[in-house]
Amino acid sequence: MLRLGQLFEQNQQWQKEILDNDPDYFLRLSQQQSPEYLWIGCSDSRVPANQIVGLDPGELFVHRNVANLVVHTDFNCLSVMHYAVEALQVKHIIVCGHYGCGGVQAALLDHELGLIDNWLRHIQDVHVRHEAEISKISDLKSRCNRLCELNVIEQVVNVCGTSIVQEAWRRGQSLAVHGWIYGLDDGLLRDLSMCITKPEEVAPRYAATLESSAKGLG
């Protein structure tokens, strides 16, 4: 069996560096986690959630899947959301996509990759919904990046439509849902202005964000 000794060595070095600066760090971390944020992001290895926003372990609750999708039949994602909202009482849910997403590009170009094609069908649905806009973009990279943005916007709407978020708002819990996108080539986050704090904001914010992001970010 292949032994990944280098990773264990790096873990021990990392642990030592942490303890040298803060001897009680891991003891405190083991006793409680109280993050204010749930991050729903892409599985892409180039998008490390905690590092991007400069937060330590314990400060960000994370769910990742291919192309940062929120599907109403995905009980993995829904279970993470339920625990984050009900047990951890997070105040913010952040859906964060990234430019140059391989899953989005595969869906855009209708590549056949096997089992994952069924998952990427959800992005193709987003493409179909916004095909009139996307078809006007001649450059492939720009077309893909715009679909990455639109995918985030649609997933924010999906988060807001879950029974988990709807019930939290109904009982008066403070909870905001945000749509962000990350640039692989510059390391910067961009706010897509898709921030929703109550059910009645969904439709007008969705319309306003589509219009403004098409002008300024597409």
Stockholm file with secondary structure:
# STOCKHOLM 1.0

chainA/1-218         MLRLGQLFEQNQQWQKEILDNDPDYFLRLSQQQSPEYLWIGCSDSRVPANQIVGLDPGELFVHRNVANLVVHTDFNCLSVMHYAVEALQVKHIIVCGHYGCGGVQAALLDHELGLIDNWLRHIQDVHVRHEAEISKISDLKSRCNRLCELNVIEQVVNVCGTSIVQEAWRRGQSLAVHGWIYGLDDGLLRDLSMCITKPEEVAPRYAATLESSAKGLG
#=GR chainA/1-218 SS CCCCHHHHHHHHHHHHHHHHHCTTHHHHHHHCCCCSEEEEEECCTTCCHHHHHTCCTTSEEEEEETTCCCCTTCHHHHHHHHIIIIISCCSEEEEEEETTCHHHHHHHTTCCCSTHHHHHHHHHHHHHHTHHHHTTCCSHHHHHHHHHHHHHHHHHHHHHHSHHHHHHHHTTCCCEEEEEEECTTTCCEEECSCCBSSGGGHHHHHHHHHHHHHHHTC
#=GC SS_cons         CCCCHHHHHHHHHHHHHHHHHCTTHHHHHHHCCCCSEEEEEECCTTCCHHHHHTCCTTSEEEEEETTCCCCTTCHHHHHHHHIIIIISCCSEEEEEEETTCHHHHHHHTTCCCSTHHHHHHHHHHHHHHTHHHHTTCCSHHHHHHHHHHHHHHHHHHHHHHSHHHHHHHHTTCCCEEEEEEECTTTCCEEECSCCBSSGGGHHHHHHHHHHHHHHHTC
//
